[in-house]
């Protein structure tokens, strides 16, 4: 038996809110913008900016596509209202901040649930539209060892809800859907 989890809002979540983190980092770069404006634009971007994924992409292209996708999303809350002196520096800070444990929190009982399932001999995996920064986050929380496979849309080449994403994860884990 294998159980797959999503990562965001299932095992962990952004500490506070995405918009608040964006606003704090923007302020450090000299731009003040209301959190509500950031949240609305972020929500719109997440739903409308497609991830460029393909099973044929190289590792280098995958990393570039991850970063490029987030760059498009980061622009949305600030265009055309905000002018950064150096948007690339802001984006670098923003992108890297979401790699750090301080930006995330493990959901209540997540670790205990993973341990219980693992102790019961159930293989665990992750199927997520998140990017490769997830590996560092899971490691920082000390839960990466619970997962036999971590399947990310950028690396797999498919996004949820494409059934090929789930089928690829099942094939990797020798699991029957």
N, C-alpha and C positions, 0 to 999 in steps of 0.2 A: 504494500500500500504506500502510495506517495500522496502527500498533501502539498499543494502550492498556495503560497500567500502572495498578495500584492504587498508592496513595501509601504508606500505612502498612505497614511490614514488607516492602515491595518496593523502594521508593526511599529511604525514611527510616524511622527508628524513634525511639521515645522514648528519651532518654539515661537509662540506668539502668533505672528502671521507673516506670510510672504510679503505683503504690502508694507508692514512695519519694518521688516528688514531692508527692503528696497529703500524706504524713506530714510532710514538711519544712515545707510551707506551714501545715498545721494546727498544728504546734508553734510556729511564729511567731505564731499566733493563740491560743496558750495551751492547745491540746488535744494530748495525747499518746495515740496509739493504735497498736497493733502493725501493722507493714507487712503481715503475713500476713492480718490481718483486713480491711484495706483492699483488698488484692488480691482476696480471695475475694468480697467484696461488689461490687467493681467488675466483676469477671468476670460475676457474676450479673446485675448491672444492664445491662451492655452487651448481654447476650443476651435480656433480658426487658423492657426499657423501649423501646417502639417509637418510632421517629422519626415525628413528625407531618409528613408530606410530601404535597404535591399540586401538580400542574402549574399549578393556578389561583392559587396563593398569590402575594401581592405581595412585593416585595423586603423591605419592612418586616416582614411576617409571617414571611418566611423567616428573617431575622436573629433575631427574637423566638423562633421555634421552635428554632433552633440553640441559643441560650442556655438556653432552658427545658428542652430535652432534657438538656443537660449539668448543669443544676441538679438535675434529678431523679436523675441518676447520682451526682452529688457527695454528695447526701444519704444514699445507701445505706450507705456505709462507716461513717457516723457515727451514724446513728439505730439504736437509741435509746441507744447507749453514751456518746456525747460531747455535751457542752453547750458551745456556743460563746457567748461574750459577744456576738459580732456575726457570725452566719453569713453575711449578705450581704457583709460586708467580706472574710471568708475566701474566699467563692466568687468575688468580683471578682478577688482576687489569683490564685486558682487558675486561673480561666478565662483571664486575661491571660498567665499564665506559659506556657501552651501555645501562645501566639501567637509567643513569642520563640524565636530560634534556640537559645538555651542549653538548652532543653528537648528538643531533637532532635539527631539525628546522621544524616548522609547515609550510607547503607550503602556498604560497600566496592565499588568499581568502578561505582557508579551513574552518576556523572558521565561516566566513560569510555564506558560502554555507551550513554548518551544521545548523546554526541558521535559515536560510531561509527555509530549508526543514522541520526542526522541527516546526517552526511557521506555516507551511502549513499542519501540522498534519501527516506528513510522518514519519513512524517508521524507524529508522536507525540502521544498524548493521555493524559489521566488519567480514570479512572472510579473514584470513591471515595465512601464513606459518610462521609467526613470533612466538616468544615464550612468556612465561608469563611475561617477563619484560615489554611487551607492556602496561599492566595495569598501571604500575607506570609512564610510559612515558605519556600516555593519561591524567592521573591525573595531572601530572606536568604542562601540557599545558592547563588544565582546560576544556578539551573537553569530558571527559569520560561520563558525564551526558547526552550527546546526543544519546548514543547507548543503545538500548534495549537489544542487545546481542553482545558479542564479542566472535567469534568462531575461535579458534586457532587449527592448524593441530595437534599439539601434544596432546591437550586435547580432540579434537573431534575423533581422531584416523584415520583421512584421510588427504591426502595432495592434494592441487590443482595440476592437474585439475580433480581429481577423483570426479565424479558427486555426490557420496555419501556425500562428504564434503558439497556441496551446498544444497543437500536435507536435511541433518541434520540441517543446519542453518535455512532453511525454516520451517522445522517441529517445531523447537524451537520457532520461531517467528510467528507460525500459518500463514505463508505466502504461497502462491501458486507460484511455480517456473514460 
